[in-house]
Amino acid sequence: MACYFRRTIASKLSKVLGSSEESFIAAVSAVPVSKKQQSPDFRVSVSSLVQNGLLQSAGDIQTRTELLAQQIKRDSVVEDVGVGTGVIHFKINRALLAEVLQEISIKGSDFGVKSELFNQQQKGKKTVVEFSSPNIAKKFHAGHLRSTIIGNFIANLKEVLGNCVIRINYLGDWGMQFGLLGVGFQQFGSEEELKVNPLQHLFDVYVRVNKEAERDENMQEAAREFFRRLETGESGALSLWQRFREISIVEYRRVYERLGVRFGEYSGESAYQGKTQEVLHLLRSRGLLKTTPTGTGVVDLSPAKDMSSFTTVVRSDGTSLYITRDLAAAVDRKNKYDFDEMIYVTDKSQETHFKQIFQVLQAMGFQWAESCRHVPFGLVQGMKTRRGAVVFLEDVLDEARTRMLQNMRDSRTSKDLEDPEGTAEKVGVSALIIQDFKGPLLSDYRFDWDRVLQSQGDTGVFLQYTHARLRSLLRMCDGGEDRNFDPSHLQDHEATAILQHLLRYDEVLLQSSQDLQPKHLVNFLLTLCRLAAVAHKTLPVKGSPPAVAQARLQLFRSTCIVLASGLRILGITPVEKM
């Protein structure tokens, strides 16, 4: 119905101002709900009409606003037109407003994602998302949590909007550290410990060999020799490295399963070691590869071509660097998938790295580099468990589950659950995700367990509790399967506020799809849950006359559908009970 209302208003503007109806649709937006007073349903900014050339700029904006509002006719859909500061407000017929519930009932999780606000040409386009990307032979570091859940959100959002998404986990599986680890395992490794706790043992070996290498030049030389053997494909070194890689992926998949994250492809730097020469050959053939006095190969990125800004792509000994392998990976993915866009999700310290990658690709003549995008994020500070500072992600997930399980046991409202640990795990993960997604991704934030796991306030626990509460209500009323209702019973302020808020769902998804920030969706869902909590208290289903109860039940049912849909896009599994 949001599309229908938006189009009706656009049609009225078209008749007055003369441009096509389509040109006005994006200018019509749902009004955020006000706690203190009844809000209009939609609004149009007159300034935006002027900026987009849909209205002549002559005259005072407020005068133009009032004049335009006077020319717009009311009818059975738009029953009132009002004026704010530079804004025209539209009030929809209250009975028609409630029909948004019918649309949600029919479309289910497709509600909002099929909106005409989204460019239909985007449907079926290919999006590559590279995210998570831990370093093999090391336990999954807590620092990779943000990349994992942000990348998963972006992939989920693109998928529900109709894109074909390729999820790539680009492992850190090459480099001199594997020379150290190879030598370290040969000297300090234990097959028994490797079987019991593989990544912890490899981590311990790596820490030990690093200390040895700091004081022993022979150890450093042995590590360099092992890596040289690895780069030349010597079977013994390659076999050990391959074993470390396979062990790591098995362990990572177990952690990803706990987070509800999946990948279509596990690749890594090692896959592009042999293809870096193709990149260097192309750079040479285009006259882009310069040699410095120290023998390193660089690409001049300065506008004046005076080497005031450059990036190094090959060492003096001819070996490749991280950026060279990234360039080879980008070219290979374009050839393999012919993507329409590629998104990299890493922390903000790599902003310069990706800026240089995109610049080099463009200099090489690849115009598709313009469709590559880096989504940076800030750091998490103060993440600790009861045992102290956190290093590994599994410790964080275990802590979230343990604390949530205790909170559930202490709560008087908690239900008897078939799988309390499984529920605590899902709610704990949702708490971590919502804490991470509430603000701008680029911001650093301080982690606080007590705040993260609160059942009230802007938390993932509150969202899950609301969903479980609504599901309980629906179960009590046989799921609300009879979806016919009388909209005249949804005229209360609390019901109208929810209806108005639901009209904004497609706009919120559009906003998140444009800037790839989950905060818009998180804030929408938090507001929806707050409105639902108030309505649940003031609009009882049980004990109300049948027609009233049925209308309210459909209101809560639709709220639950949209809440669950939004949670899944964020990467959260909604719980039925808690």
C-alpha positions in Angstrom: 0.0 0.0 0.0 2.9 2.4 0.6 3.6 2.2 -3.2 -0.1 2.8 -3.9 -0.3 5.8 -1.6 3.0 7.2 -2.9 1.9 6.9 -6.5 -1.5 8.5 -5.7 0.3 11.5 -4.3 2.8 11.6 -7.2 -0.2 11.6 -9.6 -1.7 14.6 -7.9 1.6 16.5 -8.1 1.9 15.5 -11.7 -1.5 17.0 -12.6 -0.6 20.3 -10.9 3.1 20.6 -12.1 3.0 18.8 -15.4 5.9 16.4 -15.1 5.4 12.7 -15.3 4.0 10.8 -12.4 7.2 8.7 -12.2 9.4 11.7 -11.6 7.6 12.5 -8.3 7.5 9.1 -6.7 10.9 9.4 -5.0 10.0 12.8 -3.6 7.1 11.3 -1.6 8.3 9.9 1.8 6.5 8.5 4.8 6.7 10.7 7.9 8.5 9.3 11.0 6.1 8.6 13.8 5.9 11.2 16.6 5.4 10.2 20.2 3.7 13.3 21.3 1.1 13.9 18.5 -0.6 12.4 15.6 1.6 12.7 12.5 0.7 13.1 8.9 1.3 10.0 6.8 3.4 11.3 3.9 5.3 14.5 3.0 6.9 16.2 0.1 9.8 18.7 0.4 9.1 21.6 -1.9 12.9 22.5 -1.9 13.6 19.0 -3.2 11.1 19.6 -6.1 13.0 22.8 -7.0 16.4 21.1 -6.8 15.2 18.3 -9.1 13.8 20.7 -11.6 10.2 19.7 -10.9 9.2 23.1 -9.7 10.4 26.5 -10.8 12.7 28.2 -8.3 11.1 31.7 -8.6 9.6 33.1 -5.4 9.7 32.4 -1.6 9.7 28.7 -0.8 7.1 28.9 1.9 4.8 30.9 -0.4 5.3 28.3 -3.2 4.6 25.5 -0.6 1.3 27.1 0.4 0.2 27.8 -3.2 1.0 24.2 -4.3 -0.8 22.7 -1.4 -4.0 24.7 -2.3 -3.9 23.3 -5.8 -3.8 19.6 -4.7 -7.3 18.0 -4.5 -8.5 15.8 -1.7 -10.3 12.5 -2.5 -11.2 9.1 -1.1 -7.5 8.2 -0.7 -5.9 11.5 0.4 -8.4 13.0 2.8 -6.3 16.0 3.9 -3.4 18.1 2.7 -1.5 20.4 5.1 1.5 22.7 5.1 4.6 22.7 7.2 7.8 24.7 6.8 8.7 24.1 3.2 6.8 20.8 3.3 3.4 19.5 2.1 1.8 16.9 4.4 -0.7 14.3 3.2 -3.1 12.3 5.4 -4.4 9.0 4.1 -7.9 7.7 4.6 -7.7 5.8 7.9 -9.5 2.7 6.6 -7.2 2.5 3.6 -4.2 3.0 5.8 -5.0 -0.3 7.6 -4.8 -2.1 4.2 -1.1 -2.2 4.6 -1.7 -5.2 6.9 -3.4 -7.0 4.0 -0.3 -6.4 1.8 2.0 -7.7 4.5 -0.2 -10.8 5.0 0.0 -11.5 1.3 3.6 -10.7 0.6 5.1 -11.9 3.9 8.9 -11.4 3.9 8.7 -9.9 0.4 6.9 -6.9 1.9 9.0 -3.7 1.3 11.7 -5.4 -0.8 9.6 -5.4 -4.0 8.9 -1.6 -3.8 8.9 0.6 -6.9 11.5 2.7 -5.0 14.1 0.1 -6.0 15.4 0.3 -9.5 14.0 -2.9 -11.2 17.0 -3.0 -13.5 19.1 -4.0 -10.4 17.3 -7.3 -10.2 19.6 -10.1 -11.2 22.7 -8.0 -11.2 25.8 -9.7 -9.8 27.3 -8.4 -6.5 30.6 -9.8 -5.1 31.0 -9.2 -1.4 34.4 -10.0 0.1 34.3 -10.1 3.9 35.6 -11.8 7.1 39.0 -12.9 5.7 40.8 -14.2 8.7 44.4 -15.4 8.6 44.7 -19.2 8.4 46.5 -21.2 11.0 45.3 -18.7 13.6 42.1 -18.9 15.7 39.4 -16.6 14.5 40.3 -13.3 16.0 37.6 -11.2 17.7 38.7 -8.3 15.5 37.2 -10.2 12.5 33.8 -10.1 14.0 32.8 -6.7 12.5 33.9 -7.6 9.0 32.0 -10.9 9.2 28.6 -9.5 10.4 28.8 -6.3 8.3 29.6 -8.3 5.2 26.9 -10.8 5.9 24.3 -7.9 6.4 25.3 -6.4 3.0 25.1 -9.8 1.2 21.7 -10.5 2.8 20.3 -7.1 1.9 21.5 -7.3 -1.7 20.0 -10.8 -2.0 16.5 -9.9 -0.8 16.6 -6.9 -3.2 17.0 -9.3 -6.1 20.8 -9.3 -6.7 22.8 -12.4 -7.4 25.3 -12.3 -4.6 28.7 -14.1 -4.5 30.0 -14.2 -0.9 33.8 -14.5 -0.8 36.0 -15.3 2.2 39.5 -14.1 1.0 41.8 -15.9 3.5 45.1 -14.5 4.6 46.9 -17.7 3.5 50.2 -16.6 2.1 53.3 -14.6 3.1 56.4 -14.8 5.2 54.5 -15.8 8.4 54.0 -19.2 6.8 57.7 -19.6 6.6 57.9 -19.0 10.3 55.0 -21.3 11.1 56.4 -24.1 8.8 59.8 -24.0 10.6 58.1 -23.6 14.0 55.9 -26.6 13.5 58.8 -28.8 12.4 60.7 -27.9 15.6 57.9 -27.4 18.2 54.8 -28.9 16.7 52.9 -31.9 18.2 50.6 -34.1 16.1 48.6 -35.0 19.3 48.0 -31.4 20.2 47.1 -30.6 16.6 44.3 -33.2 16.7 43.0 -32.0 20.1 42.9 -28.2 19.5 44.4 -27.5 16.1 44.2 -23.7 15.8 45.2 -23.1 19.4 48.2 -25.3 18.9 49.3 -23.6 15.7 48.8 -20.2 17.4 51.0 -21.3 20.3 53.7 -22.6 17.9 53.6 -19.3 16.0 54.0 -17.2 19.1 57.0 -19.4 20.2 58.8 -19.4 16.9 58.4 -15.6 16.7 60.1 -15.2 20.0 62.9 -17.5 18.8 63.3 -15.6 15.5 63.6 -12.3 17.4 66.9 -13.5 19.0 68.1 -16.0 16.5 69.1 -15.0 12.9 69.4 -18.6 11.9 65.7 -19.1 12.7 64.8 -16.1 10.5 66.9 -17.5 7.6 65.2 -20.9 8.0 61.8 -19.2 7.8 62.8 -17.4 4.6 64.1 -20.6 3.1 60.8 -22.4 4.0 58.8 -19.7 2.4 61.0 -19.8 -0.7 60.3 -23.5 -0.9 56.6 -22.7 -0.6 56.7 -20.2 -3.4 58.5 -22.6 -5.7 55.9 -25.3 -5.0 58.2 -27.7 -3.2 56.0 -30.7 -2.2 57.0 -31.0 1.5 56.4 -27.3 2.3 53.3 -27.2 0.2 51.8 -30.3 1.8 52.3 -28.9 5.3 50.8 -25.5 4.3 47.8 -27.2 2.6 47.2 -29.1 5.8 47.2 -25.9 7.9 44.8 -24.3 5.5 42.3 -27.2 5.5 42.4 -27.4 9.3 41.7 -23.7 9.5 38.7 -23.7 7.2 37.1 -26.6 9.1 37.5 -24.7 12.3 36.2 -21.4 10.8 33.1 -23.0 9.4 32.2 -24.1 12.9 32.3 -20.5 14.1 30.5 -19.2 11.0 27.7 -21.7 11.7 27.3 -20.2 15.2 27.0 -16.7 13.6 24.6 -17.9 10.9 27.1 -16.9 8.2 27.8 -18.7 4.9 30.2 -18.3 2.0 30.0 -19.3 -1.6 33.7 -19.3 -2.1 36.8 -19.7 0.1 39.7 -18.2 -1.8 42.9 -16.6 -0.6 46.1 -14.8 -1.5 47.7 -18.1 -2.4 45.4 -18.5 -5.3 46.8 -15.4 -6.9 50.5 -15.9 -6.3 51.0 -17.2 -9.8 48.8 -14.6 -11.4 50.7 -11.6 -10.1 53.1 -11.8 -13.0 50.2 -11.2 -15.4 49.4 -8.0 -13.5 53.0 -6.9 -13.6 53.2 -7.7 -17.3 50.1 -5.6 -18.0 51.5 -2.7 -15.9 54.8 -2.9 -17.9 53.0 -3.0 -21.3 51.1 0.1 -20.4 54.2 1.9 -19.2 52.8 2.1 -15.6 55.5 0.1 -13.8 58.5 2.2 -12.6 61.6 1.0 -10.9 63.0 3.0 -7.9 66.7 3.4 -7.1 66.3 0.6 -4.5 64.9 -1.8 -7.2 61.3 -1.9 -6.1 58.5 -1.7 -8.7 56.0 1.0 -8.2 53.0 2.6 -9.9 52.9 6.4 -10.0 49.5 7.6 -8.7 50.2 11.3 -8.6 48.0 13.6 -10.9 51.2 15.4 -12.1 53.1 12.1 -12.6 55.9 13.4 -10.5 56.0 10.4 -8.1 54.7 12.5 -5.3 52.2 9.7 -4.7 52.8 6.0 -5.6 52.2 2.5 -4.5 54.7 -0.4 -4.4 53.6 -3.5 -6.3 56.8 -5.6 -6.4 59.8 -6.0 -4.1 63.3 -5.6 -5.2 63.8 -9.4 -5.2 60.8 -9.8 -7.6 58.3 -11.2 -5.1 54.8 -9.9 -4.9 53.0 -7.9 -2.2 49.6 -7.9 -0.7 48.4 -5.2 -3.1 49.7 -7.2 -6.2 47.7 -10.2 -5.2 44.6 -8.1 -4.5 44.9 -6.6 -8.0 45.2 -10.1 -9.5 42.2 -11.2 -7.5 40.0 -8.3 -8.7 40.9 -9.0 -12.3 40.2 -12.7 -11.9 36.8 -12.1 -10.2 35.8 -9.8 -13.0 36.7 -12.5 -15.6 35.1 -15.3 -13.5 31.8 -13.6 -12.4 31.5 -10.5 -14.7 30.1 -8.7 -11.6 28.2 -5.5 -11.7 29.7 -4.4 -8.3 32.3 -5.6 -5.9 32.3 -4.7 -2.2 35.2 -5.1 0.2 34.5 -5.0 4.0 37.5 -4.3 6.1 38.5 -2.0 8.9 39.2 1.7 8.2 43.0 1.2 8.5 42.9 -0.2 4.9 41.1 2.7 3.3 44.3 3.9 1.6 45.1 0.4 0.4 41.7 0.0 -1.4 41.8 3.6 -2.8 45.2 2.7 -4.4 43.8 -0.6 -5.7 41.0 1.1 -7.5 43.3 3.8 -8.8 45.7 1.2 -10.2 42.9 -0.8 -11.8 41.6 2.4 -13.5 45.1 3.3 -14.7 45.3 -0.3 -16.2 42.3 0.6 -18.3 39.6 -1.3 -16.3 36.6 1.0 -16.2 34.8 -1.5 -14.0 37.0 -0.4 -11.2 34.4 2.4 -10.7 31.9 -0.3 -9.5 34.3 -1.4 -6.8 33.6 -0.1 -3.3 35.3 -0.3 0.1 33.1 -0.3 3.2 35.3 0.6 6.2 34.5 0.2 9.8 35.9 1.4 13.2 37.4 -0.6 16.1 35.8 -2.2 19.1 37.4 -1.2 22.4 37.1 -2.8 25.8 35.9 -6.3 24.7 36.6 -8.6 27.6 35.4 -11.8 29.1 35.4 -12.8 32.8 38.8 -14.3 32.1 40.2 -11.0 30.9 40.9 -9.3 27.5 39.4 -11.1 24.5 41.6 -12.4 21.7 39.4 -15.0 20.0 35.9 -14.7 18.7 34.7 -18.0 20.1 35.4 -16.7 23.6 33.1 -13.8 22.8 30.3 -16.1 21.5 30.7 -18.4 24.6 30.6 -15.4 26.9 27.5 -14.0 25.2 25.7 -17.4 25.4 26.7 -17.9 29.1 25.7 -14.5 30.2 22.4 -14.6 28.3 21.6 -18.0 29.7 22.1 -16.7 33.2 19.9 -13.7 32.5 17.2 -15.9 31.1 17.3 -18.1 34.2 17.1 -15.1 36.5 14.2 -13.5 34.6 10.7 -14.2 36.0 9.2 -13.9 32.4 11.4 -16.6 30.8 9.6 -19.6 29.6 10.5 -23.3 29.9 12.5 -23.9 26.7 13.3 -27.1 24.9 16.8 -25.8 24.0 17.8 -23.0 26.4 21.4 -23.0 25.3 20.4 -22.7 21.6 18.1 -19.9 22.4 20.7 -18.1 24.6 23.2 -18.5 21.7 20.8 -16.9 19.2 19.9 -14.1 21.5 23.5 -13.5 22.5 24.6 -13.3 18.8 21.7 -10.8 18.1 22.9 -8.7 21.1 26.4 -8.5 19.6 25.1 -7.6 16.2 22.7 -4.9 17.3 25.4 -3.3 19.5 27.6 -3.2 16.5 25.0 -1.9 14.0 23.4 0.9 16.0 25.7 3.6 15.0 27.8 4.6 11.9 30.1 1.7 10.9 33.1 4.0 10.7 32.8 4.9 14.4 34.9 3.2 17.1 32.8 2.1 20.0 33.4 0.8 23.6 32.0 -2.6 24.4 30.0 -3.1 27.6 28.5 -6.5 28.3 25.9 -5.2 30.8 24.6 -2.7 28.3 24.7 -5.1 25.4 22.6 -7.8 27.1 19.9 -5.5 28.6 16.3 -6.7 27.9 15.1 -3.1 27.8 16.5 -0.3 25.7 18.1 -0.3 22.2 19.4 -3.9 22.3 19.2 -7.1 20.3 17.7 -8.7 23.4 14.8 -6.3 23.3 14.2 -7.0 19.6 14.2 -10.8 20.3 12.0 -10.5 23.4 9.5 -8.5 21.3 9.5 -11.1 18.6 9.1 -14.0 21.0 6.3 -12.1 22.8 4.4 -11.5 19.5 4.8 -15.1 18.5 3.5 -16.2 21.9 0.4 -14.0 21.3 -0.2 -15.5 17.9 0.2 -19.1 19.2 -2.3 -18.3 21.9 -4.8 -17.1 19.2 -4.2 -20.0 16.8 -1.7 -18.0 14.7 -4.2 -15.3 13.6 -4.9 -17.4 10.4 -8.2 -15.6 9.8 -6.8 -12.5 8.1 -10.1 -10.7 7.5 -10.7 -7.7 9.8 -12.5 -4.4 10.1 -10.1 -1.5 9.7 -12.4 0.8 11.7 -11.2 -1.0 14.8 -7.6 0.2 14.2 -8.2 3.9 14.7 -6.5 4.2 18.1 -3.3 6.3 18.2 -1.2 3.3 19.1 -2.5 1.3 16.1 -2.2 4.2 13.7 1.4 4.8 14.8 2.4 1.2 13.9 0.6 1.4 10.6 2.4 4.7 9.7 5.7 3.2 10.8 5.3 0.2 8.6 4.8 2.5 5.6 8.5 3.5 6.0 10.0 0.0 5.7 10.8 0.2 1.9 12.4 3.6 2.4 14.6 2.3 5.2 15.7 -0.6 3.1 16.5 1.8 0.2 18.5 4.0 2.5 20.5 1.0 3.8 21.1 -0.3 0.2 22.5 3.1 -0.9 25.0 3.8 1.9 25.3 0.1 3.1 24.8 1.2 6.7 22.7 -1.2 8.9 21.8 1.6 11.4 18.8 2.7 9.4 17.2 -0.8 9.6 18.2 -1.3 13.2 16.6 2.0 14.3 13.5 1.2 12.3 13.1 -2.2 14.1 13.8 -0.7 17.5 11.1 1.9 16.9 8.7 -0.8 15.7 9.3 -2.8 18.8 8.8 0.2 21.1 5.5 0.9 19.3 4.5 -2.7 19.6 5.3 -2.8 23.3 3.0 0.2 23.9 0.2 -1.3 21.7 0.5 -4.7 23.4 -0.3 -3.0 26.8 -3.0 -0.6 25.6 -4.7 -2.7 22.8 -5.5 -6.1 24.4 -6.5 -9.0 22.2 -7.7 -11.3 24.9 -11.0 -10.2 26.4 -11.8 -7.7 23.6 -15.0 -8.1 21.4 -14.2 -10.6 18.6 -14.1 -8.0 15.7 -11.8 -5.7 17.7 -9.6 -8.7 18.8 -9.3 -9.9 15.2 -8.2 -6.4 13.9 -5.6 -6.1 16.7 -4.3 -9.6 16.1 -3.7 -8.8 12.4 -1.8 -5.6 13.5 0.5 -7.7 15.8 0.8 -10.4 13.2 2.0 -8.0 10.5 4.4 -6.3 13.0 5.9 -9.7 13.8 6.3 -10.6 10.1 8.2 -7.3 9.3 10.3 -7.6 12.5 11.4 -11.1 11.6 12.1 -10.1 8.0 14.3 -7.2 9.2 16.1 -9.3 11.7 17.0 -11.9 9.1 18.4 -9.2 6.8 20.6 -8.1 9.7 21.9 -11.7 10.1 19.8 -12.5 13.2 17.7 -15.6 13.6 14.4 -14.7 15.4 13.6 -16.8 18.4 10.1 -18.2 19.0 10.3 -18.3 22.8 12.6 -16.9 25.5 
